[in-house]
């Protein structure tokens, strides 16, 4: 479908604003963006090396997780979320951390200081099916029980949905364009599976809603080794007997040594 001249100009301005945001963040200088640049359920991911800021819009109020991550313990990220010139949430941590916050729908700004990454994820910790409008981007926070994730996608009227998964350090794990409803398996790094971030948006399709769900099986405990069990039982019996025998031998030697 041809794009109207007004829409083309708007798209160009949007692309220029995004480019300035990337350049400003990489240079480590604050950047004031005019009006919301993203809209959806959650926001991010944001990178910072020094100081930067951005604006976004939440389509729906509710519980979110403000998360930050660094590559080592010597670095930190201080993330501040502001709503109507009022502090709405703040997190200043090293490593990997996330804080549950309650936010209203509307326009926000996020100010970042330090070296690392940050995101604001929709509370999707229960994994049950949730529907989202096709025109909104979803940034969701997950609490998997293990490193294995099964993500279920229902396309609805969409023809393709783009999915990205990040680990608890906000580092990319996988990305894919899903064109059929079904499930997708993801393996998180074993040392970075305490949480995960799922980003999804519709690439093409008719207006409507799309559905997401996920599950993560708990680790299966290792079955006991029967050989080790038998050896343990033998030692449990043999050690006391051996000790008693040594004591008996020692007492016998003492008696024989008396005049």
N, C-alpha and C positions, 0 to 999 in steps of 0.2 A: 504494500500500500504506500503511495507517495507521501512524503512528509511535508506538511505545510511549512512555509517559510518561517512563521513565528516559532513553530516547534523546533525547526532546525537551528534557529538562533539560540533558543533556550538550551538545546542540547550542547551547542558549542560553548556557551557560557558555563554550563555545568562541568564539561570536560576540563575547561581552563581552570575552574575553581579546584577540581580534584587534583590537577597537576600542581598547582600552587601549594596545595596542602601537603603533597608528598615532598616537594622541594623544600618547603619551609620546615617540615618535621625533620628531614634528613640533615638540614643545616643546623638544627638545634635552636631555632628561634621561634618565639610565639607567632601564631598566625591567626588573625581575626577573619573568620569567614562570614559573609553576609547571608544570614538566614540558614535554615536547615538544609543540609546537603544530602542526608539520607533519611528515609522513613521506614519504619518497620517494627518488628518485635525484637528489641535489642539493638545493639549497635557495635560496630567494630569490624575488623580488628584494627587497633591503632598501634603504631610504632613510634617510639620516642628516643632521641639521643640528645639530651639537653633539656629542651622545653618545647612544647607545642600545644595547640588546642584546636578544637573542631566543634561543630554544631551538628545536632541530629534531632530527629523527631520520633517519639514513641506513639505508635498507633493505638495502643491499649495500655491502660494502667494495670498494675499488679505487682507481683514479686519478681525481682530480677537478681542476678548475681553480678556484682562488680568484681572483675578478676584482673589481676596483674601477674606478670611473670618476668623473670630475668634469667640470664644465662648462667650466672654464678652468684654466690652469696655476698660478694663484695659490691654488687650493684643493687639498685633499688628503683622502684617506680612509685611515684606519688600521684594517684589519680583522684581528681576532684570533679564531681558532677554538680552542676549548678542549674537550678530551675527558678525562673522569675527572679534572678539575682539573689537567690537564697541557696545555701548549701544543702544539697539533697543527699549526697553520699560521698564518702572519702575512704581511700585505702592506700596505705603507704607501707609496702612490704618488699622483701627480697625473696628470691626463689619463686615459688608458686603459691598464690593465695587467692581466695575469693570470699566475698562478704555478701550476705543476703540483705537486700534493700527493698523497700516498697516505694514505688514511683507512680505518679499520676500520668495520664496521657498528656502530650504536649511537646513543646520545643525545649531542648536542653543544650547546654554546652559542657564540654569535658576539657579540663586542663590537665596536662601531663608534665611531669618533671622527673628526670632521671634517665635511666638507660634500660630499655626493655620493651614490653608490649602490654596492652590492656584491651579489655573487651567488656561489654555489658550484655549479659546473656539472659534471655527469657528463662524463667524457672521451669525447666523441663525435666526435673529430677525423677518424676514418677514414671516416665516412659509411656504412659497411656496415650491412645490416639488423640491427636489434637488437629483441628482444621484451621488453616490460615488463608487469608485472602490472597488471590493470585498476584496482586499488585504490590504486596509487601515483602520485604526481605526479612528472613528469620535468622536471628543469631541466638542460639539456644544453649543453655548450660546443662550438662549431663553429669550424673554421679554413677558411673558404671561400677558393677560389683567385681569385675575382672578386666583383663586387657582385651577381652573379646566383646565386640559390639555387633548387634544385628539391627540395622536400621530399616524400617518398613516405610515405603512411600506409596501413597495413593494419589495418582495424577489428577483425578477429577477431570476438569476440562482442559488441563494443560497437556501439551504435546511433549514437553521436555522440561525437566527441573534440574538445576545445577546444585550439587551437594559438595560441601567441603567439610572435612573433619580435622580438628586440631586437638593436640594433647593438652595436658594440664600446664605445660610451659608455653601454650599458645603457638606451638610450632606445627606446621602442616604435616598431616599423616596421609591423607588421600583426597582426591577430588574426582568427580565423575558427573557426566550428564546422563540422567536417568530418563529413558524414553518409554518405559513400561512399568506399570504398577508391580510392586514386589518388594523383596528384601535385598539388602546389600550387607555383606559381612566386612567388618573392619577390625584389624588387629592393632591395638595401641602399643607403643613401646612399654615394656614391662615396668620400667622404672618411672614412667610418666603417665600412669593410668588412674591416678586418684580422681581425676575429673576429665571432661572432654567438652569441646565446643563444636556444635553443628551449625553450619551456615547453609541456608537454602533459599533459592529464588527461582521463579518461573522464567525459563528462557523463551518459550513460545507457547501459545494456546489461547483459548477463548476465556473471557472473564468468568470467574467462579472461585472455588476454593480448592486447596490441595491438602492432603492429610499426611502427618508424620507420626511415627511411633518408634520406640526402640526398646531393646532388652539386652541384658548382659548377665549371663549365667555366672553364679558364684563358682569359684575354683573348686574342683573336685579333690577332696583329700586323697592322698596316696594310700593305696591298700597296704596293710602291714605285710612285711616279708615273712613268710612262714619259717624259713630257715633261721632268720634272726630271732623269731619268737622262740623256737626250740632251743637255740643256743642260750638265750636269755634265761629260760627256765632251768636249763642244766647248770648254768653258772649260779643261779639263785639258790639251788640246792647244794651244789658242790662247794662253794666258797665257805659256808658255815661249817660243813663237815671237815674240810681241809684245815680250817682254823682249830677246830676241836681236836683233830688228830695231832697237830703240831704241839698244842698245849699238853696233850697226854704224853707225847714223846719227851717233851722237855721235863715234865714232872717225873717221869720214869728215870731219866738220867740223873736228876737231882737225888732221888732216893738211892740209886746205886752208888752214888758218890759219897754217901754218908758213912762214917766209921762204924 
